C-alpha cells in the first residue's frame, strides 16, 4: 500500500512538473502559509500562485486550487477554489487563495490548474503539503539576515539553561521575507517582530498587519530599526503606544510592544517569559507581570454575531414533544371510543376495520396541516453583521452570519462580497430533521469580486454560514469632550447607546457628521440595565470584549435582577445586548472604560441568493470600545 501510494504521489508531482514547460499558462506555487508554516487546525492558509501567459494572445482562464487527497485518487480533500481571470499576451498575475485545510497533511498535495474556456487544462502546479508546525510561531521581519541571526540568538539563548531548552522546544522562529497582504494569512503567528524599514509597505500590507494585532496578535516594534519616528506605521503612531509610558499597550484584542532596538535589554526581557521554568529566578516574577499584564484578560467567546443572528433571523416553529404527546393521547382515546366501545355497543365489532384506517388518515392529515401552518413558503436570507472598532483605530474587524432557509428541497447559490473569508458556522442550522452539517457550502467556492458557492437545503430547513472580514471606515465615534460624542464613521445609526461603568446612555438616532450631548440623553444606572438571567440565546452573559477574571461569583451575584424573557416576535433593541452582562461593572470594564453600540445599515453590500428570489433581512451592529474615558 505504501509503495503504491509513493508511485501515485510521484507520478502526480512528476507530470505536474514536466508539463509545466509546455503549458500555455505557467503556474507556480510561490508561497504557502507563513513561509511554509501552518497550524494543525488553523482554518484557512495562504496559497499564493504566480500565473503567467506563455502565449502571444490574450487568455481567459479559470484557476482551480485545492488540497488533493492522495488516499482518494487526488480528489479535493475539502473545498476547491476557482476564479476566472483574464491575462494579456505574455502577461502575469499573482493570485492569493484562502485555502481551507483538511488536516490530512500526511497524504496531501497542494494542486493548482488552469482551465481554458472549454474546460481543458492548460497549466498545472503541485507541491507536497508538509507537516503542521508545532509550538508557538514567532515571525521575524528583519532588515538583514545578520540582524535576524542576532535576534534568534537573543530570543533563544537568554535566561537559564532550562529556559533556553524550553524555548528551543516550544518556539519556532521564522524569518519573513515579505509580510502577507491579508489578515487571514497571519493565523499561525503568535508574535511578529518588526525590525525593518516599513516605508515600502503597501496599504493592504499595513491593514493586514493592523488586523493581526486587533484580532489578538502580539506585534513587537523595534523603533530604531523601522524608523517609526518618521510616521511610516500609521496605526502604531496614532495608537495607544505613541502616548504610553509603558512598554506594552493593548490594541484591540492584541498587544503592541514598544522597544528601542532589538539590541536593547527590553527585547531579551520580553521574550524571556516564553521559557519560564522552575529554575527561573524569583525576582523575575515582576518582569513577567510587566511583559504580560496587558494580556491577562483574554476576550471571552461571546459569540456575539451568532447570538444576534439567532435573535433576529426567521425561526421555524414545529410541534414540540408535549404537543405531540397530547395529539397521540387524543388519538388513542378517540380510537378506543370509536373503534372499540361504540362497535361493541352496536354489536358490530367488524366496523373497526373501517374506523381504524379512517381515523388514522384523518388524524395524520390534521396533524400535518397544523404542523405545516408555519412552514416557509419562500426562500429566506437573514444576515447578521457585527463591526468591531477599537477606540484608536478606524479599521474594523467584521463578522457576518447568514441563515438560508428553504421551502423545498434543492440548491441555491449564495453570494457575498469578495473580501469575505468563509469559516465554519458558529451556530447551527435548524430543520424538521435535526441540526445541519457544519459543511454548509458546496465543494466548490468561486472567488473574485464576489464569493459564491452552492448550498444544498432540504425541505423546510435552514443552514448557517459564517464569514470574517475587515473594513476601514473614514473615521470612528470619538469623545469630543466630557459630555459629547461625534460620529465620523460615515454610517447613520438608527439607534445608539453608550455603556460606562456608571450608566447606560440611550442616544437614539445618531447621524454621521453630528455630535450628541450625553447630558441630554436618557440615562439608566448600570445596575438597573444589567444583571438579568435568561434562556440560552436570549441574553449575552458576557460582553463581546475582554473582561476581568476576578473571583468566580455565583450566578445569583452576577444576575441578581432575576430572569428576563424577550417578547414573542419582539424586535431586538440595543438594550438587550447589555441585559445579561454581570452587574459588577468593575469586572466588565477591567480593560476598557466605555463601549458604544450603534445599529444602522451595512457599510458593505449585503449577501444575496443568485438567480433566486428570496425574502431578505439584514441587521448590522457597530461597536467602539474605549480604553480611555474622560
PyMOL commands that set and color helices and strands:
alter all, ss='L'
color gray80, all
select helices_A, chain A and resi 2-22+70-72+105-107+145-156+161-170+183-186+203-214+223-226+228-230+234-238+240-242+265-275+282-295+304-312+321-346+349-374+518-520+526-529+555-558+575-579+585-588
alter helices_A, ss='H'
color red, helices_A
select strands_A, chain A and resi 25-32+44-53+59-69+75-87+92-100+108-115+121-128+136-142+171-175+189-195+218-222+248-251+254-259+379-390+395-406+410-417+421-423+441-446+450-457+461-472+477-479+484-487+493-500+503-506+515-517+522-525+594-600+608-610+614-626
alter strands_A, ss='S'
color yellow, strands_A
deselect
rebuild
show_as cartoon
